[in-house]
Structure formats: structure tokens, C-alpha cells
């Protein structure tokens, strides 16, 4: 839900092209592999919950964001009240972040970081009761997930990953 002081999204939005969509798909697979290794459980058991991922071409205009790279939304559905999660990946701010900063990382490592971060949110949301967290609880959860994302991707540690984490964490858009 957009806050009262949040400006409307840009009307001149850049969208992922077909090649970039394939990078998104590859980054989701790689993120899942990293999380499976990190938590040391069988892949079929790790994501026992349901989720999907949509990019801007499938997100309603009123849900678009300019200064957020992604968000995970939790839904409850079905007779068993099973949780379902949807990751909204915002093409425009991601593409702007990697193209406007001279020291920005390449798109793929940035997508890998963002999607690992969101999948960690899903894994935590499926185990925690955070129905209506306060601003302080949300900030603490973001810090925890940011730390866990770096831990999960630690085997990939490099100057690029450090730049990716810093760009994500600080949300440094020009």
C-alpha cells in the first residue's frame, strides 16, 4: 500500500526485455540453489510453500514503485488457509540503479541479490507471525534479511557482490 507522502510512479518506465527476463528466471533458479545449500535441506522440501514472481508488465499500475526493487506480498487462500506469496519485481528502479551509477554492478548479480533477498523473506514469513509489523519491526526484519542474504551469497563474495549488497541496502538511486 502506497503511503500518503509517496509520489506516484514514473510514467516513463523502462521494462525488462526478453533477454533480461531470461536473466530473472536464471537468477531465481540460482537463488533457490544457494538457499537450498545454505539451509542444507532437499530442494523439494525447501520451497514447500507456493510463490510466483511477476515483473512490471504483469503488475497493475497502482502497485508500481519507483524506489523499491521488489516486494513480497503474502496471501492466504484455500480451505487450509495456506499461504501464497507473490514477488513483485520492479523493472524500472532495477534498470535505473544499474545504469545510472558508474560503480553499479551488472544486472545479473543485482537480480541474484534481490531475488535471494525476497526468497529469504518468503522463507521467514512462512515461519514467523508478522501480520501487521510496526515500522521498527519492519526495519529490523529488513536488516536481518539483508544480513542473511549476504550470508547465503557468501560463497560468491567478490567486489561485485559487495557493490550489489551496498546498492540494495542503501537503495542508492540517483
N, C-alpha and C positions, 0 to 999 in steps of 0.2 A: 504494500500500500504506500503510495507516494505521500510524503509529509507535506504539510501546508506551505512550507518555505522552499520546497523543491521545485526548481524551474522545469518546464516541460522539456521533453527530449528534443534534440536537434531534428530539424526536418530534412536536412541533407545528410542522410546516414549512409555510411559505407557498409556493404554486406559481404559476407564470405562468398568467394567464387567456388566453383566446383572443386578445384584443387584444394582450397582451404577447407572445404567441408570434408574432404578425404583426410586431411591432417587432423581435423577434430575427431573423426572416427578412430584413427590410429592412436591419438592421444588418450582417448577413453580406454581403448584396449590396454595400452601400456600402463596407464594409471591403475587399472584393475590388477594387472600383474604385479606392480610394485606393492599394492596394498595386500595382495594375497601373500606375497613373500614376507612383508613386514609383520603381518599378524599370524603368519605360519599356519594357515588353515587351507583346506582344499578350496579351490575356486568355486565349486558348486555350492559350498556351504557359506562362502563369504558374503555374496550378494543374494541372500535368500529373500531379501525384500525387493519390491518392484520399483523401478525408476525408469524414466526416459529422459531424453535430452532434446531440447529444441533450441534452434537458433532464431535470429531475428525474423527470418522470413515466415516463421510459424508462431511468432509471439504477437498478441494483439497490441496495437499502437499504445493503448493506455497503460500497458505493462512495461514499456521500454524504459531503459535507464541510460543516462549519459555518463555517470561517474562510478558505475558499478560494472565489473567484468562478468559476473554471474551471480545468480541467486538460486537457492534451492527452496522449493515450496513443498510442503507436506500436505497430503490429502488423506482422508480416511474414507474407505469405500468398502462395499460388500457387507454381507451378513456377519462376517467375523471381525468387522471393523479393522481390516488390515490396512496398514499404512502404505501409501503410494507416494513416490517423490518425483518431482519434475525439476530438472535443472534447466534454468533459462540461461543461455549463453548469449551475451550481448556483443554482437559482431563489431559494431561501431566503436565503442570505447576500447575494445581489444586492439583493433586495427589502428586506431589513433595512437594508443600507447606505444605500440611497437614501431610506428612510422614517424612520429614527431620528435622523439628523443634520440639524440645522436648516440647515446650509450645504451639504447634499448636492446634487449636480446631479440633473437629471431622469433618468428611466430610460433613454431612448433614447441620449443622449450617453455614458452609462456603458456601455451594451451595445456601442456602437460602439467604444469604447476597449478593452473586454475582448476583443471578437472580433478586432479588429485585432491586439491583442497575441498572441492564440492563433494566428492565421494566420501571423504572423511566426515564432512558434515552429515551425510546420509547415514553413515555407519554409527555416528554418535547419536543422531536424532532417533534412530531406531531403538536405542538402548536407554536414552535419557528422557526425562519428563520436562520438556522445555516448552510447554504450550503457549505461555504468554510471558516470556522473559522480560525483565526490566532492561533498561539501556545498559546498566552496569553488567548484568548477566550476559547480554549480547556481546559487549566488548570483551569480557573475559573469555567467552566461548570463541570469539574470533582469534584472540591471542593463543588460546590452546590449540585451535585447529591450524593456525599458522605454524606454530612450533612443531606439531605433529607432521604437517606437510613437509617441512624441512627434514625431519627425521626419516620419513618414508622415502624421500628422494635423496637421502644422504649418500647412497652408493653412486649417485650421479653427480656428486658435488663437483663443481667447477666454477670458474669465474662467471660463466653464463648463468648457472643456476643461482649464484649469489645475486646477480643483477635481476634475474626473474623474481626472486623472493623479495628483494627490495622494492622493485617496481610494483608488485602486487600489494605488499604490506603497506607501503606508503601511498598507494594509489596516485602515483605521480603522473597526472595528466597535465599537459601544458595549458 
